[in-house]
Amino acid sequence: MNIQTIENIVNKHQQQQGSLIAILSEIQATYSYLPTDALQAVSKMTGKSLIDIYGVATFYKYFSLQPRGKHLCSVCVGTACHVRGGEVIAEEFEGQLGVAAGQTTPDREFTLGKVACLGACALGPVAVVDGHYFSSVKKTDVKKILERARDGLDKVEVKTDQRIFPIDVSCPRCNHSLMDASHLVDGHPSIKVTTSFERTHGWVRLSCLWGSYTVESQPEIPLDTVVHFFCPHCHAELVTATSCADCGAGMVPMIVRQGGVIQICSRRGCKGHMLDLV
Ligand code: FES
């Protein structure tokens, strides 16, 4: 743990609302877990009690107090995935990795977890490895998924991938289209979702062009604000267990009708978006 790194993180977020979560998220993104000495340093620098800091660190499942493996695998055993064999898939991951869910392999390569819902029920059984969705997973797919993770999954990020093409998305819960042809953004049908942040409710229209960050919202969302996104049809929150690799905020999943899942960072201004086409 580098004390200067912790100090920089604390200084960067201290003035923000919800600063403790942002601080812990960035520490976790840096070390892949929350080291004890880092939490003690945060306590000294912010004046918050260690008990309060541990309260937040243990309340959110996203945070880990134990070192985690290089690759994170989450297998969904929520109701929709369970009825399609999610438990069998989780057992296959356990067998292939030689550890139980919640554990890390001795070589620190993989940490395996079971989650209650990954926000893509229509595609179950679902597993997420290093932020990549694998849909309709079969027992025979597991070995290959782990091999691909070891080799490094080909993450498509806007930062490195400047392709611009339209995508057509739907709600991962009710599968209803989120496209609104009556309101164009970037000259194409917009993606419309409802939102809430800091007790304010409204809507957001996103460009459907992959590679474009054009966004319209009512009310205006201040930069750096973490926003909750909801389906305007079934009103389910669009949320997953995955966190943005860039800023630690939650990712917002949507089903790509051409096949696959798109995840966008819930923090206004962050460009940590990912697209997995299948
Ligand atoms: S139950 Fe598995 S993604 Fe929702």
Boltz pocket constraint, residues with backbone or C-beta under 6 A from the ligand:
constraints:
  - pocket:
      binder: B
      contacts: [[A, 76], [A, 77], [A, 78], [A, 79], [A, 80], [A, 81], [A, 82], [A, 116], [A, 117], [A, 118], [A, 119], [A, 120], [A, 121], [A, 122], [A, 124], [A, 126]]
      max_distance: 6.0
